Each structure stands twice: as structure tokens, then as C-alpha cells.
Amino acid sequence: MGHRRLTKQIVIDALNKTKGAVYLAAKSLECSHTAIYDYIAKYPDIAELKEYYDEEVSDIAVLKLRDSVIKAEPWAIKYQLSTKGKSRGYVERQEVTGAEGSHIVVRLVGDDHD
């Protein structure tokens, strides 16, 4: 890639333009994504900026999920109940059995000191 000299402000500007998308910021700066991650690791305020954009997109996803639940979309209701609704008892469970419903035989392997 190119040999453009990066500065803290150039990286901040690129992350702002790409809403925290590291690979797109790197592409726009003609540098590697690892160079951007190096700045994120080195400067707490750049790490905070990246986290802000990550959290913002999570908030947007939460609002979209909420809209889908309100629209009574079955997949959204199921997802909401199986994640956020766990404390209310909406938990998916799987029954594990042996072949054709038989018991599972458990054998412990290890040192016998009998």
C-alpha cells in the first residue's frame, strides 16, 4: 500500500468519515488496517471513538429489533424472548439422550486409586 504518513488527527478524521469502520478508513488512507489498529491501541481517545461508533450501531440494531417485535415478526419475538426474556423463563432447552431415547452411559476415565 501507500507510504502516507499517518498522524493521530488523520486517523481520527478517517474513522469519523467511515463511522468507525477500520478497513474502510485504512483504504481511504491507503494504509493497512493494522496501522489503524495500532493507533487505536496507542491512543485511548481513538479507542473511545471506535467504541462510540460500535455502540452506536448496536443501538441502531436494538431499535430495529424493537420495531420488528412491535410489528409482530415471529423471528424477532423469538429472538427477544430467547435472549432478553431468559429471566422470565423463555429459555430454549435441548434434551440429550442416547440412541432412540435411551439413557446415556457415562464412563469416567482416569487414574484408579482403589
C-alpha positions, 0 to 999 in steps of 0.5 A, spaced: 500 500 500 501 507 500 507 510 504 502 516 507 504 518 513 499 517 518 498 522 524 493 521 530 488 527 527 488 523 520 486 517 523 481 520 527 478 524 521 478 517 517 474 513 522 469 519 523 468 519 515 467 511 515 463 511 522 468 507 525 469 502 520 477 500 520 478 497 513 474 502 510 478 508 513 485 504 512 483 504 504 481 511 504 488 512 507 491 507 503 494 504 509 493 497 512 488 496 517 493 494 522 496 501 522 489 503 524 489 498 529 495 500 532 493 507 533 487 505 536 491 501 541 496 507 542 491 512 543 485 511 548 481 517 545 481 513 538 479 507 542 473 511 545 471 513 538 471 506 535 467 504 541 462 510 540 461 508 533 460 500 535 455 502 540 452 506 536 450 501 531 448 496 536 443 501 538 441 502 531 440 494 531 436 494 538 431 499 535 430 495 529 429 489 533 424 493 537 420 495 531 420 488 528 417 485 535 412 491 535 410 489 528 409 482 530 415 478 526 415 471 529 423 471 528 424 477 532 419 475 538 423 469 538 429 472 538 427 477 544 424 472 548 430 467 547 435 472 549 432 478 553 426 474 556 431 468 559 429 471 566 422 470 565 423 463 563 423 463 555 429 459 555 430 454 549 432 447 552 435 441 548 434 434 551 440 429 550 439 422 550 442 416 547 440 412 541 432 412 540 431 415 547 435 411 551 439 413 557 446 415 556 452 411 559 457 415 562 464 412 563 469 416 567 476 415 565 482 416 569 487 414 574 484 408 579 486 409 586 482 403 589 
